[in-house]
C-alpha cells in the first residue's frame, strides 16, 4: 500500500480531515482502536505499523524523526 491510497482511505472511509491525515501519516497521532481494527481487517495494515507508519509505508523519515535519532545517538555516545 502507498501513502496516497492510505490517505484516501482515511479521508473518505473514516472522515478524517486533511490535517488529521497529515498527523497520522507523520506518526504524531494514532487512529482509534476501532479504526486500526477495521484497517487491519479490511486493508491488511497491522497494528504494529502504527508505531512508525512512515517506515511501514516505505517513506523517508521526517526532519523531526531525524533530529530525535541524532539526539539519541549523542546521548548514548555513539557517533554516526
C-alpha positions as CSV (number, residue, x, y, z in Angstrom):
1,X,0.0,0.0,0.0
2,X,1.2,3.5,-0.7
3,X,0.6,6.7,1.2
4,X,-1.8,8.1,-1.4
5,X,-4.1,5.1,-1.1
6,X,-3.9,5.2,2.7
7,X,-4.6,9.0,2.7
8,X,-7.7,8.4,0.5
9,X,-9.0,5.6,2.8
10,X,-8.5,7.7,5.9
11,X,-10.2,10.7,4.5
12,X,-13.1,9.0,2.6
13,X,-14.0,6.0,4.8
14,X,-13.2,7.4,8.2
15,X,-13.9,11.2,7.5
16,X,-10.5,12.4,8.9
17,X,-9.7,16.0,7.9
18,X,-6.6,16.8,5.9
19,X,-4.8,18.0,9.0
20,X,-5.6,14.8,10.9
21,X,-4.5,12.6,8.0
22,X,-1.2,14.6,7.9
23,X,-0.7,14.0,11.6
24,X,-1.5,10.3,11.2
25,X,1.0,9.8,8.4
26,X,3.8,11.6,10.3
27,X,3.3,9.4,13.3
28,X,2.3,12.3,15.6
29,X,-1.0,10.7,16.5
30,X,-2.5,7.2,16.0
31,X,-6.1,6.4,15.0
32,X,-8.5,5.0,17.5
33,X,-8.5,1.3,18.2
34,X,-11.7,0.8,16.2
35,X,-10.2,2.4,13.1
36,X,-7.0,0.4,13.5
37,X,-9.0,-2.8,13.8
38,X,-11.1,-2.0,10.7
39,X,-7.9,-1.1,8.7
40,X,-6.3,-4.3,9.8
41,X,-9.2,-6.5,8.8
42,X,-10.2,-4.7,5.6
43,X,-6.9,-3.3,4.3
44,X,-4.2,-5.5,5.8
45,X,-2.5,-2.8,7.8
46,X,-1.1,-4.5,11.0
47,X,-1.4,-2.8,14.4
48,X,2.4,-2.7,14.7
49,X,2.6,-0.5,11.6
50,X,1.2,2.4,13.6
51,X,4.3,2.5,15.7
52,X,6.0,4.1,12.7
53,X,3.6,4.3,9.8
54,X,6.1,6.1,7.6
55,X,8.6,3.3,7.8
56,X,5.9,0.7,7.1
57,X,4.8,2.7,4.0
58,X,8.5,3.0,2.9
59,X,8.6,6.8,3.2
60,X,11.8,8.6,4.4
61,X,11.8,9.8,8.0
62,X,10.7,13.4,8.8
63,X,13.1,16.0,9.9
64,X,11.9,15.7,13.5
65,X,12.5,11.9,13.4
66,X,16.0,12.5,12.1
67,X,16.7,15.1,14.9
68,X,15.4,12.7,17.5
69,X,17.7,9.9,16.2
70,X,20.7,12.2,16.2
71,X,19.9,13.2,19.8
72,X,19.6,9.6,20.8
73,X,23.0,8.8,19.3
74,X,24.6,11.8,21.1
75,X,23.0,10.7,24.4
76,X,24.4,7.2,24.1
77,X,27.8,8.5,23.0
78,X,27.5,6.8,19.6
79,X,28.6,9.0,16.7
80,X,27.2,8.2,13.3
